[in-house]
Amino acid sequence: MTSGGGASCPAPNIGEIMQVEEEYIEIDVETLFETDQAVKFTDGDREFWIPQSLMDDWPGVGESGTATVAEWFAEKEGLI
C-alpha cells in the first residue's frame, strides 16, 4: 500500500538522461567582456550579461554581430 492514497509511480532510472530541445533566437549585439561562464553585451541601449550555457554562438570581444540565445531567456530578460 502506498502512502497518500495515490497510484504508485515508478522510480526514475538514474542512468537515464532526459534531453530537452531548446529553441534559440538571434539578437544583434556587441560583445564587451567575456568570462568562463558568461558574456557581457550591449545592444546599443543597455548592457547585459548572458550565461554561456544559454548561448550557441556569439561574436568575439570588441566585435558586433549576432548572438544565438535560448529563446526563453531572451524573453525573460526583455531582449526580444
mmJSON file of the N, C-alpha and C atoms, coordinates in Angstrom:
{"data_MODEL":{"atom_site":{
"group_PDB":["ATOM","ATOM","ATOM","ATOM","ATOM","ATOM","ATOM","ATOM","ATOM","ATOM","ATOM","ATOM","ATOM","ATOM","ATOM","ATOM","ATOM","ATOM","ATOM","ATOM","ATOM","ATOM","ATOM","ATOM","ATOM","ATOM","ATOM","ATOM","ATOM","ATOM","ATOM","ATOM","ATOM","ATOM","ATOM","ATOM","ATOM","ATOM","ATOM","ATOM","ATOM","ATOM","ATOM","ATOM","ATOM","ATOM","ATOM","ATOM","ATOM","ATOM","ATOM","ATOM","ATOM","ATOM","ATOM","ATOM","ATOM","ATOM","ATOM","ATOM","ATOM","ATOM","ATOM","ATOM","ATOM","ATOM","ATOM","ATOM","ATOM","ATOM","ATOM","ATOM","ATOM","ATOM","ATOM","ATOM","ATOM","ATOM","ATOM","ATOM","ATOM","ATOM","ATOM","ATOM","ATOM","ATOM","ATOM","ATOM","ATOM","ATOM","ATOM","ATOM","ATOM","ATOM","ATOM","ATOM","ATOM","ATOM","ATOM","ATOM","ATOM","ATOM","ATOM","ATOM","ATOM","ATOM","ATOM","ATOM","ATOM","ATOM","ATOM","ATOM","ATOM","ATOM","ATOM","ATOM","ATOM","ATOM","ATOM","ATOM","ATOM","ATOM","ATOM","ATOM","ATOM","ATOM","ATOM","ATOM","ATOM","ATOM","ATOM","ATOM","ATOM","ATOM","ATOM","ATOM","ATOM","ATOM","ATOM","ATOM","ATOM","ATOM","ATOM","ATOM","ATOM","ATOM","ATOM","ATOM","ATOM","ATOM","ATOM","ATOM","ATOM","ATOM","ATOM","ATOM","ATOM","ATOM","ATOM","ATOM","ATOM","ATOM","ATOM","ATOM","ATOM","ATOM","ATOM","ATOM","ATOM","ATOM","ATOM","ATOM","ATOM","ATOM","ATOM","ATOM","ATOM","ATOM","ATOM","ATOM","ATOM","ATOM","ATOM","ATOM","ATOM","ATOM","ATOM","ATOM","ATOM","ATOM","ATOM","ATOM","ATOM","ATOM","ATOM","ATOM","ATOM","ATOM","ATOM","ATOM","ATOM","ATOM","ATOM","ATOM","ATOM","ATOM","ATOM","ATOM","ATOM","ATOM","ATOM","ATOM","ATOM","ATOM","ATOM","ATOM","ATOM","ATOM","ATOM","ATOM","ATOM","ATOM","ATOM","ATOM","ATOM","ATOM","ATOM","ATOM","ATOM","ATOM","ATOM","ATOM","ATOM","ATOM","ATOM","ATOM","ATOM","ATOM","ATOM","ATOM"],
"id":[1,2,3,4,5,6,7,8,9,10,11,12,13,14,15,16,17,18,19,20,21,22,23,24,25,26,27,28,29,30,31,32,33,34,35,36,37,38,39,40,41,42,43,44,45,46,47,48,49,50,51,52,53,54,55,56,57,58,59,60,61,62,63,64,65,66,67,68,69,70,71,72,73,74,75,76,77,78,79,80,81,82,83,84,85,86,87,88,89,90,91,92,93,94,95,96,97,98,99,100,101,102,103,104,105,106,107,108,109,110,111,112,113,114,115,116,117,118,119,120,121,122,123,124,125,126,127,128,129,130,131,132,133,134,135,136,137,138,139,140,141,142,143,144,145,146,147,148,149,150,151,152,153,154,155,156,157,158,159,160,161,162,163,164,165,166,167,168,169,170,171,172,173,174,175,176,177,178,179,180,181,182,183,184,185,186,187,188,189,190,191,192,193,194,195,196,197,198,199,200,201,202,203,204,205,206,207,208,209,210,211,212,213,214,215,216,217,218,219,220,221,222,223,224,225,226,227,228,229,230,231,232,233,234,235,236,237,238,239,240],
"type_symbol":["N","C","C","N","C","C","N","C","C","N","C","C","N","C","C","N","C","C","N","C","C","N","C","C","N","C","C","N","C","C","N","C","C","N","C","C","N","C","C","N","C","C","N","C","C","N","C","C","N","C","C","N","C","C","N","C","C","N","C","C","N","C","C","N","C","C","N","C","C","N","C","C","N","C","C","N","C","C","N","C","C","N","C","C","N","C","C","N","C","C","N","C","C","N","C","C","N","C","C","N","C","C","N","C","C","N","C","C","N","C","C","N","C","C","N","C","C","N","C","C","N","C","C","N","C","C","N","C","C","N","C","C","N","C","C","N","C","C","N","C","C","N","C","C","N","C","C","N","C","C","N","C","C","N","C","C","N","C","C","N","C","C","N","C","C","N","C","C","N","C","C","N","C","C","N","C","C","N","C","C","N","C","C","N","C","C","N","C","C","N","C","C","N","C","C","N","C","C","N","C","C","N","C","C","N","C","C","N","C","C","N","C","C","N","C","C","N","C","C","N","C","C","N","C","C","N","C","C","N","C","C","N","C","C","N","C","C","N","C","C"],
"label_atom_id":["N","CA","C","N","CA","C","N","CA","C","N","CA","C","N","CA","C","N","CA","C","N","CA","C","N","CA","C","N","CA","C","N","CA","C","N","CA","C","N","CA","C","N","CA","C","N","CA","C","N","CA","C","N","CA","C","N","CA","C","N","CA","C","N","CA","C","N","CA","C","N","CA","C","N","CA","C","N","CA","C","N","CA","C","N","CA","C","N","CA","C","N","CA","C","N","CA","C","N","CA","C","N","CA","C","N","CA","C","N","CA","C","N","CA","C","N","CA","C","N","CA","C","N","CA","C","N","CA","C","N","CA","C","N","CA","C","N","CA","C","N","CA","C","N","CA","C","N","CA","C","N","CA","C","N","CA","C","N","CA","C","N","CA","C","N","CA","C","N","CA","C","N","CA","C","N","CA","C","N","CA","C","N","CA","C","N","CA","C","N","CA","C","N","CA","C","N","CA","C","N","CA","C","N","CA","C","N","CA","C","N","CA","C","N","CA","C","N","CA","C","N","CA","C","N","CA","C","N","CA","C","N","CA","C","N","CA","C","N","CA","C","N","CA","C","N","CA","C","N","CA","C","N","CA","C","N","CA","C","N","CA","C","N","CA","C","N","CA","C","N","CA","C","N","CA","C","N","CA","C"],
"label_alt_id":[null,null,null,null,null,null,null,null,null,null,null,null,null,null,null,null,null,null,null,null,null,null,null,null,null,null,null,null,null,null,null,null,null,null,null,null,null,null,null,null,null,null,null,null,null,null,null,null,null,null,null,null,null,null,null,null,null,null,null,null,null,null,null,null,null,null,null,null,null,null,null,null,null,null,null,null,null,null,null,null,null,null,null,null,null,null,null,null,null,null,null,null,null,null,null,null,null,null,null,null,null,null,null,null,null,null,null,null,null,null,null,null,null,null,null,null,null,null,null,null,null,null,null,null,null,null,null,null,null,null,null,null,null,null,null,null,null,null,null,null,null,null,null,null,null,null,null,null,null,null,null,null,null,null,null,null,null,null,null,null,null,null,null,null,null,null,null,null,null,null,null,null,null,null,null,null,null,null,null,null,null,null,null,null,null,null,null,null,null,null,null,null,null,null,null,null,null,null,null,null,null,null,null,null,null,null,null,null,null,null,null,null,null,null,null,null,null,null,null,null,null,null,null,null,null,null,null,null,null,null,null,null,null,null,null,null,null,null,null,null],
"label_comp_id":["MET","MET","MET","THR","THR","THR","SER","SER","SER","GLY","GLY","GLY","GLY","GLY","GLY","GLY","GLY","GLY","ALA","ALA","ALA","SER","SER","SER","CYS","CYS","CYS","PRO","PRO","PRO","ALA","ALA","ALA","PRO","PRO","PRO","ASN","ASN","ASN","ILE","ILE","ILE","GLY","GLY","GLY","GLU","GLU","GLU","ILE","ILE","ILE","MET","MET","MET","GLN","GLN","GLN","VAL","VAL","VAL","GLU","GLU","GLU","GLU","GLU","GLU","GLU","GLU","GLU","TYR","TYR","TYR","ILE","ILE","ILE","GLU","GLU","GLU","ILE","ILE","ILE","ASP","ASP","ASP","VAL","VAL","VAL","GLU","GLU","GLU","THR","THR","THR","LEU","LEU","LEU","PHE","PHE","PHE","GLU","GLU","GLU","THR","THR","THR","ASP","ASP","ASP","GLN","GLN","GLN","ALA","ALA","ALA","VAL","VAL","VAL","LYS","LYS","LYS","PHE","PHE","PHE","THR","THR","THR","ASP","ASP","ASP","GLY","GLY","GLY","ASP","ASP","ASP","ARG","ARG","ARG","GLU","GLU","GLU","PHE","PHE","PHE","TRP","TRP","TRP","ILE","ILE","ILE","PRO","PRO","PRO","GLN","GLN","GLN","SER","SER","SER","LEU","LEU","LEU","MET","MET","MET","ASP","ASP","ASP","ASP","ASP","ASP","TRP","TRP","TRP","PRO","PRO","PRO","GLY","GLY","GLY","VAL","VAL","VAL","GLY","GLY","GLY","GLU","GLU","GLU","SER","SER","SER","GLY","GLY","GLY","THR","THR","THR","ALA","ALA","ALA","THR","THR","THR","VAL","VAL","VAL","ALA","ALA","ALA","GLU","GLU","GLU","TRP","TRP","TRP","PHE","PHE","PHE","ALA","ALA","ALA","GLU","GLU","GLU","LYS","LYS","LYS","GLU","GLU","GLU","GLY","GLY","GLY","LEU","LEU","LEU","ILE","ILE","ILE"],
"label_asym_id":["A","A","A","A","A","A","A","A","A","A","A","A","A","A","A","A","A","A","A","A","A","A","A","A","A","A","A","A","A","A","A","A","A","A","A","A","A","A","A","A","A","A","A","A","A","A","A","A","A","A","A","A","A","A","A","A","A","A","A","A","A","A","A","A","A","A","A","A","A","A","A","A","A","A","A","A","A","A","A","A","A","A","A","A","A","A","A","A","A","A","A","A","A","A","A","A","A","A","A","A","A","A","A","A","A","A","A","A","A","A","A","A","A","A","A","A","A","A","A","A","A","A","A","A","A","A","A","A","A","A","A","A","A","A","A","A","A","A","A","A","A","A","A","A","A","A","A","A","A","A","A","A","A","A","A","A","A","A","A","A","A","A","A","A","A","A","A","A","A","A","A","A","A","A","A","A","A","A","A","A","A","A","A","A","A","A","A","A","A","A","A","A","A","A","A","A","A","A","A","A","A","A","A","A","A","A","A","A","A","A","A","A","A","A","A","A","A","A","A","A","A","A","A","A","A","A","A","A","A","A","A","A","A","A","A","A","A","A","A","A"],
"label_entity_id":["1","1","1","1","1","1","1","1","1","1","1","1","1","1","1","1","1","1","1","1","1","1","1","1","1","1","1","1","1","1","1","1","1","1","1","1","1","1","1","1","1","1","1","1","1","1","1","1","1","1","1","1","1","1","1","1","1","1","1","1","1","1","1","1","1","1","1","1","1","1","1","1","1","1","1","1","1","1","1","1","1","1","1","1","1","1","1","1","1","1","1","1","1","1","1","1","1","1","1","1","1","1","1","1","1","1","1","1","1","1","1","1","1","1","1","1","1","1","1","1","1","1","1","1","1","1","1","1","1","1","1","1","1","1","1","1","1","1","1","1","1","1","1","1","1","1","1","1","1","1","1","1","1","1","1","1","1","1","1","1","1","1","1","1","1","1","1","1","1","1","1","1","1","1","1","1","1","1","1","1","1","1","1","1","1","1","1","1","1","1","1","1","1","1","1","1","1","1","1","1","1","1","1","1","1","1","1","1","1","1","1","1","1","1","1","1","1","1","1","1","1","1","1","1","1","1","1","1","1","1","1","1","1","1","1","1","1","1","1","1"],
"label_seq_id":[1,1,1,2,2,2,3,3,3,4,4,4,5,5,5,6,6,6,7,7,7,8,8,8,9,9,9,10,10,10,11,11,11,12,12,12,13,13,13,14,14,14,15,15,15,16,16,16,17,17,17,18,18,18,19,19,19,20,20,20,21,21,21,22,22,22,23,23,23,24,24,24,25,25,25,26,26,26,27,27,27,28,28,28,29,29,29,30,30,30,31,31,31,32,32,32,33,33,33,34,34,34,35,35,35,36,36,36,37,37,37,38,38,38,39,39,39,40,40,40,41,41,41,42,42,42,43,43,43,44,44,44,45,45,45,46,46,46,47,47,47,48,48,48,49,49,49,50,50,50,51,51,51,52,52,52,53,53,53,54,54,54,55,55,55,56,56,56,57,57,57,58,58,58,59,59,59,60,60,60,61,61,61,62,62,62,63,63,63,64,64,64,65,65,65,66,66,66,67,67,67,68,68,68,69,69,69,70,70,70,71,71,71,72,72,72,73,73,73,74,74,74,75,75,75,76,76,76,77,77,77,78,78,78,79,79,79,80,80,80],
"pdbx_PDB_ins_code":[null,null,null,null,null,null,null,null,null,null,null,null,null,null,null,null,null,null,null,null,null,null,null,null,null,null,null,null,null,null,null,null,null,null,null,null,null,null,null,null,null,null,null,null,null,null,null,null,null,null,null,null,null,null,null,null,null,null,null,null,null,null,null,null,null,null,null,null,null,null,null,null,null,null,null,null,null,null,null,null,null,null,null,null,null,null,null,null,null,null,null,null,null,null,null,null,null,null,null,null,null,null,null,null,null,null,null,null,null,null,null,null,null,null,null,null,null,null,null,null,null,null,null,null,null,null,null,null,null,null,null,null,null,null,null,null,null,null,null,null,null,null,null,null,null,null,null,null,null,null,null,null,null,null,null,null,null,null,null,null,null,null,null,null,null,null,null,null,null,null,null,null,null,null,null,null,null,null,null,null,null,null,null,null,null,null,null,null,null,null,null,null,null,null,null,null,null,null,null,null,null,null,null,null,null,null,null,null,null,null,null,null,null,null,null,null,null,null,null,null,null,null,null,null,null,null,null,null,null,null,null,null,null,null,null,null,null,null,null,null],
"Cartn_x":[0.848,0.0,0.893,0.572,1.369,0.755,1.583,1.064,0.444,-0.5,-1.124,-2.309,-2.523,-3.685,-3.626,-2.556,-2.46,-1.82,-1.815,-1.176,0.332,0.954,2.401,3.078,4.07,4.844,6.181,6.631,7.935,9.052,10.086,11.242,11.954,12.436,13.148,14.451,14.846,16.104,17.213,18.055,19.092,20.065,20.29,21.207,20.613,19.315,18.641,18.75,19.175,19.304,18.224,17.458,16.395,16.931,16.804,17.28,16.086,16.166,15.129,15.706,14.984,15.458,15.089,16.102,15.897,15.63,14.812,14.624,15.566,16.279,17.22,16.786,17.124,16.874,18.168,18.246,19.437,19.121,20.049,19.911,21.182,21.023,22.155,22.83,24.134,24.867,26.28,26.921,28.37,28.885,29.922,30.474,31.454,31.233,32.064,33.109,32.732,33.599,33.162,34.087,33.768,34.503,33.774,34.381,34.179,34.62,34.43,32.957,32.115,30.725,29.702,30.066,29.086,29.757,28.922,29.409,28.602,29.298,28.644,28.497,27.267,26.949,26.342,26.283,25.439,24.631,23.415,22.594,22.483,23.322,23.301,22.527,21.589,20.783,21.153,21.552,21.863,22.915,23.485,24.467,23.836,24.178,23.598,24.527,24.39,25.165,24.269,24.847,24.14,25.065,24.565,25.384,25.755,26.997,27.427,26.612,26.138,25.369,24.032,23.604,22.332,22.513,23.755,24.041,24.696,24.466,25.079,26.263,26.183,27.234,27.143,28.278,28.3,29.575,29.578,30.781,31.874,33.122,34.245,34.254,35.039,35.134,35.552,34.82,35.086,34.43,33.738,33.092,31.577,30.958,29.498,29.013,27.808,27.224,25.983,25.698,24.521,24.935,24.208,24.361,23.146,23.392,22.312,22.008,20.814,20.452,19.199,19.121,17.905,16.726,15.687,14.549,13.887,13.726,13.054,13.823,15.159,15.973,15.861,15.929,15.811,14.46,13.4,12.076,12.038,12.556,12.553,13.305,14.418,15.241,14.847,13.798,13.328,14.242,14.974,15.91,15.233,14.019,13.255,11.854],
"Cartn_y":[-1.179,0.0,1.241,2.201,3.426,4.493,5.357,6.446,7.494,8.241,9.302,8.835,7.54,7.031,7.102,7.634,7.751,6.531,6.512,5.412,5.503,4.37,4.315,4.663,5.547,5.918,5.21,4.679,4.023,5.035,4.608,5.486,5.757,6.987,7.28,6.5,6.158,5.479,6.514,6.386,7.364,7.502,6.432,6.476,7.117,7.367,7.922,9.443,10.009,11.466,11.961,12.907,13.47,14.692,14.712,15.845,16.686,17.974,18.909,19.766,19.846,20.63,22.089,22.955,24.386,25.073,26.109,26.983,28.167,28.526,29.636,30.74,31.969,33.12,33.908,34.758,35.587,37.025,37.632,39.045,39.775,41.024,41.844,42.449,42.226,42.665,43.099,43.765,43.978,43.354,42.524,41.847,42.774,42.975,43.87,43.134,41.981,41.274,39.822,38.931,37.505,36.852,36.017,35.196,33.734,32.816,31.393,30.995,31.791,31.394,32.301,33.544,34.474,35.49,36.155,37.158,38.438,39.586,40.882,41.517,41.923,42.514,43.892,44.621,45.8,45.663,46.196,46.232,47.663,48.547,49.954,50.808,50.188,50.911,50.545,49.313,48.854,47.761,47.46,46.386,45.265,44.016,42.868,41.664,40.752,39.5,38.349,37.387,36.155,34.987,33.994,32.812,32.086,31.645,30.918,29.649,29.044,27.807,28.016,29.279,29.574,30.137,30.043,30.541,29.455,29.556,28.625,29.273,30.592,31.311,32.789,33.489,34.928,35.511,36.847,37.493,37.6,37.678,37.836,39.204,39.354,40.622,41.737,42.852,44.0,43.913,42.808,42.614,42.759,43.157,43.219,42.085,41.63,40.538,40.011,38.735,38.132,37.092,37.093,36.066,35.149,33.852,32.872,32.458,32.858,32.776,31.926,31.19,30.445,31.417,31.082,31.991,32.323,31.329,31.584,32.618,32.584,33.522,34.926,35.018,36.324,36.971,36.174,36.705,37.156,36.327,36.638,37.933,38.162,39.336,40.548,40.415,41.523,41.877,40.876,41.118,41.05,40.498,40.43,40.983],
"Cartn_z":[0.0,0.0,0.0,-0.857,-0.926,-0.055,0.503,1.324,0.42,0.924,0.165,-0.661,-0.756,-1.443,-2.96,-3.537,-4.992,-5.608,-6.92,-7.641,-7.463,-7.455,-7.302,-8.615,-8.571,-9.759,-9.699,-10.829,-10.818,-10.581,-9.928,-9.677,-10.99,-11.187,-12.433,-12.513,-13.703,-13.951,-13.819,-12.82,-12.555,-13.72,-14.457,-15.582,-16.83,-16.822,-17.991,-17.971,-19.083,-19.182,-20.127,-19.638,-20.461,-21.18,-22.481,-23.248,-23.688,-23.429,-23.829,-24.938,-26.034,-27.163,-26.946,-26.929,-26.729,-28.053,-28.007,-29.156,-28.981,-30.036,-29.994,-30.945,-30.599,-31.458,-31.582,-32.578,-32.776,-32.381,-31.634,-31.279,-31.713,-32.143,-32.573,-31.35,-31.227,-30.041,-30.411,-29.457,-29.466,-28.184,-28.29,-27.121,-26.416,-25.108,-24.313,-23.485,-22.928,-21.985,-21.925,-21.637,-21.571,-20.408,-19.645,-18.605,-18.997,-18.147,-18.422,-18.402,-17.732,-17.557,-18.222,-18.52,-19.076,-19.992,-20.796,-21.732,-21.518,-21.49,-21.343,-22.723,-23.039,-24.33,-24.164,-25.286,-25.392,-26.678,-26.635,-27.847,-28.358,-27.796,-28.164,-27.178,-26.459,-25.471,-24.044,-23.837,-22.477,-22.529,-21.36,-21.221,-20.403,-20.742,-20.048,-20.168,-19.216,-19.198,-19.623,-20.352,-20.695,-20.363,-19.615,-19.33,-20.63,-20.729,-21.927,-22.144,-21.069,-21.182,-21.899,-22.06,-22.714,-24.118,-24.638,-25.983,-26.813,-28.115,-29.048,-29.757,-29.978,-30.69,-30.348,-30.399,-30.147,-30.738,-31.012,-31.56,-30.503,-30.948,-30.034,-29.38,-28.328,-27.599,-28.559,-28.491,-29.351,-30.717,-30.992,-32.291,-32.168,-33.271,-33.367,-34.243,-33.982,-34.766,-34.075,-34.291,-33.672,-32.639,-31.537,-30.51,-30.618,-30.589,-30.641,-29.205,-28.728,-27.313,-27.14,-26.027,-25.701,-25.669,-26.437,-26.587,-25.254,-24.381,-23.098,-22.287,-22.349,-21.584,-22.185,-23.505,-24.176,-23.857,-23.84,-23.493,-22.047,-21.152,-19.708,-19.411,-20.116,-19.873,-20.719,-21.519,-22.34,-23.491,-24.006,-25.095,-26.458,-26.484,-27.743,-27.515],
"occupancy":[1.0,1.0,1.0,1.0,1.0,1.0,1.0,1.0,1.0,1.0,1.0,1.0,1.0,1.0,1.0,1.0,1.0,1.0,1.0,1.0,1.0,1.0,1.0,1.0,1.0,1.0,1.0,1.0,1.0,1.0,1.0,1.0,1.0,1.0,1.0,1.0,1.0,1.0,1.0,1.0,1.0,1.0,1.0,1.0,1.0,1.0,1.0,1.0,1.0,1.0,1.0,1.0,1.0,1.0,1.0,1.0,1.0,1.0,1.0,1.0,1.0,1.0,1.0,1.0,1.0,1.0,1.0,1.0,1.0,1.0,1.0,1.0,1.0,1.0,1.0,1.0,1.0,1.0,1.0,1.0,1.0,1.0,1.0,1.0,1.0,1.0,1.0,1.0,1.0,1.0,1.0,1.0,1.0,1.0,1.0,1.0,1.0,1.0,1.0,1.0,1.0,1.0,1.0,1.0,1.0,1.0,1.0,1.0,1.0,1.0,1.0,1.0,1.0,1.0,1.0,1.0,1.0,1.0,1.0,1.0,1.0,1.0,1.0,1.0,1.0,1.0,1.0,1.0,1.0,1.0,1.0,1.0,1.0,1.0,1.0,1.0,1.0,1.0,1.0,1.0,1.0,1.0,1.0,1.0,1.0,1.0,1.0,1.0,1.0,1.0,1.0,1.0,1.0,1.0,1.0,1.0,1.0,1.0,1.0,1.0,1.0,1.0,1.0,1.0,1.0,1.0,1.0,1.0,1.0,1.0,1.0,1.0,1.0,1.0,1.0,1.0,1.0,1.0,1.0,1.0,1.0,1.0,1.0,1.0,1.0,1.0,1.0,1.0,1.0,1.0,1.0,1.0,1.0,1.0,1.0,1.0,1.0,1.0,1.0,1.0,1.0,1.0,1.0,1.0,1.0,1.0,1.0,1.0,1.0,1.0,1.0,1.0,1.0,1.0,1.0,1.0,1.0,1.0,1.0,1.0,1.0,1.0,1.0,1.0,1.0,1.0,1.0,1.0,1.0,1.0,1.0,1.0,1.0,1.0,1.0,1.0,1.0,1.0,1.0,1.0],
"B_iso_or_equiv":[0.0,0.0,0.0,0.0,0.0,0.0,0.0,0.0,0.0,0.0,0.0,0.0,0.0,0.0,0.0,0.0,0.0,0.0,0.0,0.0,0.0,0.0,0.0,0.0,0.0,0.0,0.0,0.0,0.0,0.0,0.0,0.0,0.0,0.0,0.0,0.0,0.0,0.0,0.0,0.0,0.0,0.0,0.0,0.0,0.0,0.0,0.0,0.0,0.0,0.0,0.0,0.0,0.0,0.0,0.0,0.0,0.0,0.0,0.0,0.0,0.0,0.0,0.0,0.0,0.0,0.0,0.0,0.0,0.0,0.0,0.0,0.0,0.0,0.0,0.0,0.0,0.0,0.0,0.0,0.0,0.0,0.0,0.0,0.0,0.0,0.0,0.0,0.0,0.0,0.0,0.0,0.0,0.0,0.0,0.0,0.0,0.0,0.0,0.0,0.0,0.0,0.0,0.0,0.0,0.0,0.0,0.0,0.0,0.0,0.0,0.0,0.0,0.0,0.0,0.0,0.0,0.0,0.0,0.0,0.0,0.0,0.0,0.0,0.0,0.0,0.0,0.0,0.0,0.0,0.0,0.0,0.0,0.0,0.0,0.0,0.0,0.0,0.0,0.0,0.0,0.0,0.0,0.0,0.0,0.0,0.0,0.0,0.0,0.0,0.0,0.0,0.0,0.0,0.0,0.0,0.0,0.0,0.0,0.0,0.0,0.0,0.0,0.0,0.0,0.0,0.0,0.0,0.0,0.0,0.0,0.0,0.0,0.0,0.0,0.0,0.0,0.0,0.0,0.0,0.0,0.0,0.0,0.0,0.0,0.0,0.0,0.0,0.0,0.0,0.0,0.0,0.0,0.0,0.0,0.0,0.0,0.0,0.0,0.0,0.0,0.0,0.0,0.0,0.0,0.0,0.0,0.0,0.0,0.0,0.0,0.0,0.0,0.0,0.0,0.0,0.0,0.0,0.0,0.0,0.0,0.0,0.0,0.0,0.0,0.0,0.0,0.0,0.0,0.0,0.0,0.0,0.0,0.0,0.0,0.0,0.0,0.0,0.0,0.0,0.0],
"pdbx_formal_charge":[null,null,null,null,null,null,null,null,null,null,null,null,null,null,null,null,null,null,null,null,null,null,null,null,null,null,null,null,null,null,null,null,null,null,null,null,null,null,null,null,null,null,null,null,null,null,null,null,null,null,null,null,null,null,null,null,null,null,null,null,null,null,null,null,null,null,null,null,null,null,null,null,null,null,null,null,null,null,null,null,null,null,null,null,null,null,null,null,null,null,null,null,null,null,null,null,null,null,null,null,null,null,null,null,null,null,null,null,null,null,null,null,null,null,null,null,null,null,null,null,null,null,null,null,null,null,null,null,null,null,null,null,null,null,null,null,null,null,null,null,null,null,null,null,null,null,null,null,null,null,null,null,null,null,null,null,null,null,null,null,null,null,null,null,null,null,null,null,null,null,null,null,null,null,null,null,null,null,null,null,null,null,null,null,null,null,null,null,null,null,null,null,null,null,null,null,null,null,null,null,null,null,null,null,null,null,null,null,null,null,null,null,null,null,null,null,null,null,null,null,null,null,null,null,null,null,null,null,null,null,null,null,null,null,null,null,null,null,null,null],
"auth_seq_id":[1,1,1,2,2,2,3,3,3,4,4,4,5,5,5,6,6,6,7,7,7,8,8,8,9,9,9,10,10,10,11,11,11,12,12,12,13,13,13,14,14,14,15,15,15,16,16,16,17,17,17,18,18,18,19,19,19,20,20,20,21,21,21,22,22,22,23,23,23,24,24,24,25,25,25,26,26,26,27,27,27,28,28,28,29,29,29,30,30,30,31,31,31,32,32,32,33,33,33,34,34,34,35,35,35,36,36,36,37,37,37,38,38,38,39,39,39,40,40,40,41,41,41,42,42,42,43,43,43,44,44,44,45,45,45,46,46,46,47,47,47,48,48,48,49,49,49,50,50,50,51,51,51,52,52,52,53,53,53,54,54,54,55,55,55,56,56,56,57,57,57,58,58,58,59,59,59,60,60,60,61,61,61,62,62,62,63,63,63,64,64,64,65,65,65,66,66,66,67,67,67,68,68,68,69,69,69,70,70,70,71,71,71,72,72,72,73,73,73,74,74,74,75,75,75,76,76,76,77,77,77,78,78,78,79,79,79,80,80,80],
"auth_comp_id":["MET","MET","MET","THR","THR","THR","SER","SER","SER","GLY","GLY","GLY","GLY","GLY","GLY","GLY","GLY","GLY","ALA","ALA","ALA","SER","SER","SER","CYS","CYS","CYS","PRO","PRO","PRO","ALA","ALA","ALA","PRO","PRO","PRO","ASN","ASN","ASN","ILE","ILE","ILE","GLY","GLY","GLY","GLU","GLU","GLU","ILE","ILE","ILE","MET","MET","MET","GLN","GLN","GLN","VAL","VAL","VAL","GLU","GLU","GLU","GLU","GLU","GLU","GLU","GLU","GLU","TYR","TYR","TYR","ILE","ILE","ILE","GLU","GLU","GLU","ILE","ILE","ILE","ASP","ASP","ASP","VAL","VAL","VAL","GLU","GLU","GLU","THR","THR","THR","LEU","LEU","LEU","PHE","PHE","PHE","GLU","GLU","GLU","THR","THR","THR","ASP","ASP","ASP","GLN","GLN","GLN","ALA","ALA","ALA","VAL","VAL","VAL","LYS","LYS","LYS","PHE","PHE","PHE","THR","THR","THR","ASP","ASP","ASP","GLY","GLY","GLY","ASP","ASP","ASP","ARG","ARG","ARG","GLU","GLU","GLU","PHE","PHE","PHE","TRP","TRP","TRP","ILE","ILE","ILE","PRO","PRO","PRO","GLN","GLN","GLN","SER","SER","SER","LEU","LEU","LEU","MET","MET","MET","ASP","ASP","ASP","ASP","ASP","ASP","TRP","TRP","TRP","PRO","PRO","PRO","GLY","GLY","GLY","VAL","VAL","VAL","GLY","GLY","GLY","GLU","GLU","GLU","SER","SER","SER","GLY","GLY","GLY","THR","THR","THR","ALA","ALA","ALA","THR","THR","THR","VAL","VAL","VAL","ALA","ALA","ALA","GLU","GLU","GLU","TRP","TRP","TRP","PHE","PHE","PHE","ALA","ALA","ALA","GLU","GLU","GLU","LYS","LYS","LYS","GLU","GLU","GLU","GLY","GLY","GLY","LEU","LEU","LEU","ILE","ILE","ILE"],
"auth_asym_id":["A","A","A","A","A","A","A","A","A","A","A","A","A","A","A","A","A","A","A","A","A","A","A","A","A","A","A","A","A","A","A","A","A","A","A","A","A","A","A","A","A","A","A","A","A","A","A","A","A","A","A","A","A","A","A","A","A","A","A","A","A","A","A","A","A","A","A","A","A","A","A","A","A","A","A","A","A","A","A","A","A","A","A","A","A","A","A","A","A","A","A","A","A","A","A","A","A","A","A","A","A","A","A","A","A","A","A","A","A","A","A","A","A","A","A","A","A","A","A","A","A","A","A","A","A","A","A","A","A","A","A","A","A","A","A","A","A","A","A","A","A","A","A","A","A","A","A","A","A","A","A","A","A","A","A","A","A","A","A","A","A","A","A","A","A","A","A","A","A","A","A","A","A","A","A","A","A","A","A","A","A","A","A","A","A","A","A","A","A","A","A","A","A","A","A","A","A","A","A","A","A","A","A","A","A","A","A","A","A","A","A","A","A","A","A","A","A","A","A","A","A","A","A","A","A","A","A","A","A","A","A","A","A","A","A","A","A","A","A","A"],
"auth_atom_id":["N","CA","C","N","CA","C","N","CA","C","N","CA","C","N","CA","C","N","CA","C","N","CA","C","N","CA","C","N","CA","C","N","CA","C","N","CA","C","N","CA","C","N","CA","C","N","CA","C","N","CA","C","N","CA","C","N","CA","C","N","CA","C","N","CA","C","N","CA","C","N","CA","C","N","CA","C","N","CA","C","N","CA","C","N","CA","C","N","CA","C","N","CA","C","N","CA","C","N","CA","C","N","CA","C","N","CA","C","N","CA","C","N","CA","C","N","CA","C","N","CA","C","N","CA","C","N","CA","C","N","CA","C","N","CA","C","N","CA","C","N","CA","C","N","CA","C","N","CA","C","N","CA","C","N","CA","C","N","CA","C","N","CA","C","N","CA","C","N","CA","C","N","CA","C","N","CA","C","N","CA","C","N","CA","C","N","CA","C","N","CA","C","N","CA","C","N","CA","C","N","CA","C","N","CA","C","N","CA","C","N","CA","C","N","CA","C","N","CA","C","N","CA","C","N","CA","C","N","CA","C","N","CA","C","N","CA","C","N","CA","C","N","CA","C","N","CA","C","N","CA","C","N","CA","C","N","CA","C","N","CA","C","N","CA","C","N","CA","C","N","CA","C","N","CA","C","N","CA","C"],
"pdbx_PDB_model_num":[1,1,1,1,1,1,1,1,1,1,1,1,1,1,1,1,1,1,1,1,1,1,1,1,1,1,1,1,1,1,1,1,1,1,1,1,1,1,1,1,1,1,1,1,1,1,1,1,1,1,1,1,1,1,1,1,1,1,1,1,1,1,1,1,1,1,1,1,1,1,1,1,1,1,1,1,1,1,1,1,1,1,1,1,1,1,1,1,1,1,1,1,1,1,1,1,1,1,1,1,1,1,1,1,1,1,1,1,1,1,1,1,1,1,1,1,1,1,1,1,1,1,1,1,1,1,1,1,1,1,1,1,1,1,1,1,1,1,1,1,1,1,1,1,1,1,1,1,1,1,1,1,1,1,1,1,1,1,1,1,1,1,1,1,1,1,1,1,1,1,1,1,1,1,1,1,1,1,1,1,1,1,1,1,1,1,1,1,1,1,1,1,1,1,1,1,1,1,1,1,1,1,1,1,1,1,1,1,1,1,1,1,1,1,1,1,1,1,1,1,1,1,1,1,1,1,1,1,1,1,1,1,1,1,1,1,1,1,1,1]
}}}
